[in-house]
Amino acid sequence: MARAALLERLTPVTQRAPGRWQIGTVTAIRRETPRVKSFRIALPMWIAHLPGQHYDVRLTAPDGYRAQRSYSVASSPCDEGEIELTIDRLEDGEVSPYFHDVLVEGDQVELRGPFASYFVWRGESPVLLVGGGSGVVPLMAILRHRRLTMPEVPMRLLYSVRSAEDVIFERELGEDALLTYTREPPAGWEGHRGRLEEALVAEAARSLASGLAFVCGSNGFVEAATGLLLASGFEPRRVRTERFGPTG
Ligand SMILES: Cc1cc2nc3c(=O)[nH]c(=O)nc-3n(C[C@H](O)[C@H](O)[C@H](O)COP(=O)(O)OP(=O)(O)OC[C@H]3O[C@@H](n4cnc5c(N)ncnc54)[C@H](O)[C@@H]3O)c2cc1C
């Protein structure tokens, strides 16, 4: 799809009101890692999202108690009629264990979206994606959409994970992904280890610093990564951040 056509198709999304609450149906569940699963959800009032946007999910208990959380869309807006949410199971959480332990294919779930107009990719070029843990989810929507629609756009993913078993979307990470393992790398790993540091960010940013950077992860990860991006030449206005912090 030509760049102009892509923008024409995506831009109107921001001008619409985000969707009303609707009941989606879980059509497929895929295990990504021991702690992470992806859920494909068919939406009766689906509208194309911008890569990077999220949905709000609402659970209601029989006594009326409600819990609401945000989840980024992992899929490309080219997947019409469905979205994919990829959720990390927090041991003492309310909503993420419900998705992991209770929901099965065919179940229904209440959700509303898509939301956000800042942490979104509208076809700009070049792009550096920097994700920590489940922070890779909205970045995967950007990467998937670029592969489907604008493969010529220079884009690289810098992805920080704890250990080999924690790599989400492993089969989809190609030469455009640079990984660092903060705890246990896979056997024989000769790449980067440890947290993000200046040389690694500079390597990932090579030839991309004139473009946009999208950073997503925990508060601490986003702070550290943003500082390193600025040090490697990104202007502050070119660094967009999303934090998956605690809700409390
Ligand atoms: C815009 C946005 C997009 C998000 N997208 C995703 C996504 O794609 N995938 C995903 O897995 N999560 C995502 N999150 C986080 C998600 O909204 C929830 O915060 C998370 O699933 C925890 O909810 P819970 O009900 O299971 O745990 P809670 O009951 O809210 O919390 C349980 C415990 O975990 C702590 N905690 C809460 N959230 C986190 C966290 N993110 N990291 C570490 N500790 C935490 C709390 O302080 C508490 O101690 C996103 C958050 C935002 C704001």
The ligand as a MOL file (V3000), in Angstrom:
LIG
                    3D

  0  0  0     0  0            999 V3000
M  V30 BEGIN CTAB
M  V30 COUNTS 53 58 0 0 0
M  V30 BEGIN ATOM
M  V30 1 C -1.8010 2.4150 28.0920 0
M  V30 2 C -1.4900 1.0830 28.7600 0
M  V30 3 C -1.3280 -0.0490 27.9830 0
M  V30 4 C -1.0360 -1.2720 28.5930 0
M  V30 5 N -0.8460 -2.3700 27.7920 0
M  V30 6 C -0.5360 -3.5580 28.3560 0
M  V30 7 C -0.2890 -4.7040 27.5290 0
M  V30 8 O -0.3380 -4.6420 26.3010 0
M  V30 9 N 0.0070 -5.8850 28.1440 0
M  V30 10 C 0.0870 -5.9960 29.5200 0
M  V30 11 O 0.3520 -7.0920 30.0240 0
M  V30 12 N -0.1430 -4.9160 30.3180 0
M  V30 13 C -0.4580 -3.7090 29.7790 0
M  V30 14 N -0.7020 -2.6270 30.5830 0
M  V30 15 C -0.7650 -2.8370 32.0510 0
M  V30 16 C -2.2120 -3.2450 32.4120 0
M  V30 17 O -3.0910 -2.1440 32.2080 0
M  V30 18 C -2.3690 -3.6390 33.9100 0
M  V30 19 O -1.8140 -2.6190 34.7050 0
M  V30 20 C -1.7190 -4.9650 34.2360 0
M  V30 21 O -2.2470 -6.0290 33.4370 0
M  V30 22 C -1.9640 -5.2970 35.7250 0
M  V30 23 O -3.3420 -5.4300 35.9660 0
M  V30 24 P -3.8690 -6.4750 37.0400 0
M  V30 25 O -5.3000 -6.1500 37.2960 0
M  V30 26 O -3.5100 -7.8720 36.6580 0
M  V30 27 O -2.9930 -6.1420 38.3190 0
M  V30 28 P -3.3650 -5.0920 39.4750 0
M  V30 29 O -4.4290 -5.7020 40.3340 0
M  V30 30 O -3.6490 -3.7540 38.8630 0
M  V30 31 O -1.9940 -4.9850 40.2270 0
M  V30 32 C -1.4250 -6.0840 40.9520 0
M  V30 33 C -0.0640 -5.6850 41.4820 0
M  V30 34 O 0.8570 -5.4700 40.4140 0
M  V30 35 C 1.3250 -4.1270 40.3850 0
M  V30 36 N 1.2800 -3.7420 38.9740 0
M  V30 37 C 0.2220 -3.2600 38.2800 0
M  V30 38 N 0.5260 -3.0790 36.9800 0
M  V30 39 C 1.8110 -3.4630 36.8340 0
M  V30 40 C 2.6900 -3.5420 35.7390 0
M  V30 41 N 2.3060 -3.1770 34.5000 0
M  V30 42 N 3.9440 -3.9980 35.9600 0
M  V30 43 C 4.3310 -4.4030 37.1910 0
M  V30 44 N 3.5450 -4.3530 38.2820 0
M  V30 45 C 2.2970 -3.8900 38.1070 0
M  V30 46 C 0.3470 -3.3470 41.2510 0
M  V30 47 O 0.9720 -2.2420 41.8940 0
M  V30 48 C -0.0730 -4.3880 42.2590 0
M  V30 49 O 0.8880 -4.5310 43.2890 0
M  V30 50 C -0.9470 -1.3830 30.0100 0
M  V30 51 C -1.1240 -0.2230 30.7880 0
M  V30 52 C -1.3820 0.9810 30.1730 0
M  V30 53 C -1.5550 2.2080 31.0550 0
M  V30 END ATOM
M  V30 BEGIN BOND
M  V30 1 1 1 2
M  V30 2 1 2 3
M  V30 3 2 2 52
M  V30 4 2 3 4
M  V30 5 1 4 5
M  V30 6 1 4 50
M  V30 7 2 5 6
M  V30 8 1 6 7
M  V30 9 1 6 13
M  V30 10 2 7 8
M  V30 11 1 7 9
M  V30 12 1 9 10
M  V30 13 2 10 11
M  V30 14 1 10 12
M  V30 15 2 12 13
M  V30 16 1 13 14
M  V30 17 1 14 15
M  V30 18 1 14 50
M  V30 19 1 15 16
M  V30 20 1 16 17
M  V30 21 1 16 18
M  V30 22 1 18 19
M  V30 23 1 18 20
M  V30 24 1 20 21
M  V30 25 1 20 22
M  V30 26 1 22 23
M  V30 27 1 23 24
M  V30 28 2 24 25
M  V30 29 1 24 26
M  V30 30 1 24 27
M  V30 31 1 27 28
M  V30 32 2 28 29
M  V30 33 1 28 30
M  V30 34 1 28 31
M  V30 35 1 31 32
M  V30 36 1 32 33
M  V30 37 1 33 34
M  V30 38 1 33 48
M  V30 39 1 34 35
M  V30 40 1 35 36
M  V30 41 1 35 46
M  V30 42 1 36 37
M  V30 43 1 36 45
M  V30 44 2 37 38
M  V30 45 1 38 39
M  V30 46 1 39 40
M  V30 47 2 39 45
M  V30 48 1 40 41
M  V30 49 2 40 42
M  V30 50 1 42 43
M  V30 51 2 43 44
M  V30 52 1 44 45
M  V30 53 1 46 47
M  V30 54 1 46 48
M  V30 55 1 48 49
M  V30 56 2 50 51
M  V30 57 1 51 52
M  V30 58 1 52 53
M  V30 END BOND
M  V30 END CTAB
M  END
